[in-house]
Amino acid sequence: MTPRSRTYARTAGILYLVTHVTSVTAVAAYASNALVVGVALELILALGCVGTGILLWLLLRPFGPARAATFAGLRALEAAVIAAGTLPMLALVHLTAPGPNTEALLALHSAAFLVGQGLVISVNTVILGWLLLDAGVVPRFLAVLGIAGGVLVGLSNTAQLFSLIPQGGTIAAICALPVFAFEVWLAVHLIAVGLRPRRDQLLKRNSTTSPSCMT
């Protein structure tokens, strides 16, 4: 990796960790009725999503330009939905007393969470895992974990959308664990190692280039 690419990778890894910290602490802030803090954390989360999308697009576009651009676009969409989901929470801040609108505003925020951090993230995680697998720049199991985790989260959130399982319940939390593990592992890998070809990829590239070198 070039020094610039190494910097991109480290920054992307740090931003991935930031998105996890802010997403968890935002839920805790809302639960403790610290609505303004929760909104601020979700806005930071949205910025982190955009940042990881741009940086991974820069790093991965040589291996799959269309998929890298699609991932970045979906990451931006995820950020937009998260940001939109903060609006009903801001509205709650200005309500003088709980009323019939309170439940509607909370439902809007839950819907934004379901779409942004549920359905959209499932698709972009599958695309990212697929691209990483083809590029051969992370351990194979890490890429496969991303694909499998994305599919599982997609199925889980679709089930929540149709009220087949409770939204934010135990089943949904269990289904989200593989994506959580994938993103944390990827973040650590980006920070510590970066994106380097696996040994099998190097051997494959050497085998394809050696005949041309002999002619």
C-alpha positions in Angstrom: 0.0 0.0 0.0 1.1 3.5 -0.7 1.4 5.9 2.3 -1.7 7.7 1.2 -3.7 4.4 0.9 -2.4 3.4 4.3 -3.7 6.7 5.8 -7.1 6.1 4.1 -7.3 2.6 5.5 -6.4 3.7 9.1 -8.9 6.6 8.9 -11.6 4.3 7.6 -10.9 1.9 10.4 -11.1 4.6 13.0 -14.4 5.9 11.5 -15.9 2.4 11.6 -15.1 2.3 15.3 -16.6 5.8 15.8 -19.8 4.6 14.1 -20.1 1.7 16.5 -19.5 3.8 19.6 -21.9 6.5 18.6 -24.7 4.1 17.5 -24.5 2.3 20.9 -24.2 5.4 23.0 -27.0 7.1 21.1 -29.4 4.3 22.0 -28.3 4.7 25.7 -28.8 8.5 25.5 -32.3 8.2 24.1 -33.1 5.6 26.8 -32.0 8.0 29.5 -34.1 10.8 27.9 -31.0 12.8 26.8 -32.5 13.5 23.5 -30.2 16.3 22.4 -27.1 14.1 23.2 -28.7 11.2 21.2 -29.3 13.4 18.2 -25.7 14.7 18.3 -24.4 11.2 18.5 -26.5 10.0 15.6 -25.3 13.0 13.4 -21.7 12.0 14.2 -22.7 8.4 13.2 -24.1 9.7 9.9 -20.9 11.6 9.2 -18.9 8.5 10.0 -21.0 6.5 7.5 -20.2 9.0 4.8 -16.5 9.0 5.6 -16.2 5.2 5.6 -18.1 5.1 2.3 -15.8 7.6 0.6 -12.6 6.1 1.9 -13.4 2.5 1.1 -14.5 3.7 -2.4 -11.1 5.2 -2.9 -9.4 2.1 -1.7 -11.5 -0.5 -3.4 -12.4 1.1 -6.8 -9.4 -0.5 -8.5 -10.9 -3.9 -7.7 -14.5 -3.2 -8.7 -15.4 0.4 -9.6 -19.2 -0.3 -9.9 -19.4 -2.1 -6.6 -17.2 0.4 -4.8 -19.3 3.2 -6.0 -22.5 1.4 -5.1 -21.2 0.8 -1.6 -20.3 4.4 -1.2 -23.7 5.5 -2.5 -25.6 3.2 -0.1 -23.4 4.3 2.8 -24.4 7.9 2.0 -28.1 6.8 1.8 -27.7 5.1 5.2 -26.3 8.4 6.6 -29.2 10.4 5.1 -31.8 8.2 6.6 -30.0 8.3 10.0 -29.9 12.1 9.8 -33.6 12.2 8.8 -34.4 10.0 11.8 -33.0 12.7 14.2 -35.7 15.2 13.2 -38.6 13.5 15.1 -36.3 13.3 18.1 -35.6 17.0 17.9 -39.3 17.6 17.6 -39.7 15.7 20.9 -37.3 18.1 22.6 -39.7 21.0 21.9 -42.8 19.3 23.0 -44.0 20.8 26.3 -45.8 17.7 27.4 -46.3 14.1 26.2 -49.3 13.8 23.9 -50.6 11.9 20.9 -47.8 13.1 18.7 -45.2 11.6 21.0 -45.9 8.0 19.8 -45.9 9.1 16.2 -42.6 10.8 16.5 -41.0 7.8 18.2 -42.4 5.5 15.5 -40.8 7.7 12.8 -37.5 7.4 14.5 -37.9 3.6 14.8 -38.8 3.4 11.1 -35.7 5.4 10.2 -33.6 3.0 12.3 -35.2 0.0 10.6 -34.5 1.3 7.1 -31.1 3.0 7.6 -29.3 0.8 10.1 -31.3 -2.3 9.1 -32.3 -2.7 5.4 -29.8 -0.4 3.8 -26.8 -1.6 5.9 -27.7 -5.2 5.0 -27.3 -4.5 1.3 -24.1 -2.4 1.5 -22.5 -5.0 3.8 -23.1 -7.8 1.3 -21.7 -5.6 -1.5 -18.6 -4.7 0.6 -18.0 -8.4 1.7 -18.4 -9.5 -1.9 -15.9 -6.9 -3.1 -13.4 -7.7 -0.4 -13.7 -11.4 -1.2 -12.9 -10.8 -4.9 -10.2 -8.3 -4.2 -8.5 -10.7 -1.8 -7.2 -7.9 0.4 -8.6 -9.2 3.7 -8.8 -12.7 5.3 -11.3 -14.8 3.3 -13.4 -15.6 6.4 -13.7 -11.9 7.2 -15.2 -11.2 3.7 -17.5 -14.2 4.0 -18.6 -13.1 7.4 -19.6 -9.7 5.9 -21.7 -11.4 3.2 -23.4 -13.8 5.5 -24.0 -11.2 8.2 -25.5 -8.8 5.6 -27.9 -11.4 4.4 -28.9 -12.3 8.0 -29.5 -8.7 8.9 -31.5 -8.2 5.7 -33.7 -11.2 6.6 -34.1 -10.1 10.2 -35.1 -6.5 9.3 -37.5 -7.7 6.6 -39.1 -9.9 9.3 -39.3 -6.9 11.6 -40.8 -4.8 8.8 -43.7 -7.3 8.4 -44.0 -7.7 12.2 -42.9 -11.3 12.1 -40.4 -10.7 14.9 -40.3 -7.8 17.4 -38.4 -4.7 16.3 -35.2 -4.4 18.4 -35.9 -7.6 20.2 -33.6 -10.5 21.2 -33.8 -12.2 17.9 -33.0 -9.0 16.0 -30.0 -8.4 18.3 -28.7 -11.9 17.7 -29.1 -11.6 14.0 -27.1 -8.3 14.1 -24.1 -9.9 15.8 -22.3 -11.1 12.7 -22.4 -7.7 11.0 -21.2 -6.1 14.3 -18.3 -8.6 14.4 -17.5 -8.1 10.7 -17.3 -4.3 11.1 -15.3 -4.3 14.3 -12.9 -6.9 12.8 -12.6 -4.9 9.5 -12.0 -1.7 11.5 -9.1 -3.3 13.5 -7.7 -4.9 10.3 -7.8 -1.6 8.4 -6.0 0.2 11.3 -3.4 -2.5 12.0 -2.8 -4.0 8.6 -4.6 -2.1 5.9 -5.7 -3.7 2.7 -3.0 -6.1 1.5 -3.4 -9.0 -0.9 -3.7 -12.4 0.7 -1.0 -15.0 0.1 -3.3 -17.0 -2.3 -4.0 -13.8 -4.3 -0.3 -13.1 -4.6 0.4 -16.6 -5.8 -2.4 -16.3 -8.3 -1.1 -13.0 -9.6 2.4 -14.4 -9.9 1.2 -17.4 -11.8 -0.7 -15.2 -14.3 2.2 -12.9 -14.8 5.1 -15.4 -15.0 4.4 -16.6 -18.5 4.4 -13.1 -19.9 7.7 -12.5 -18.2 9.2 -15.5 -20.0 8.3 -14.4 -23.5 
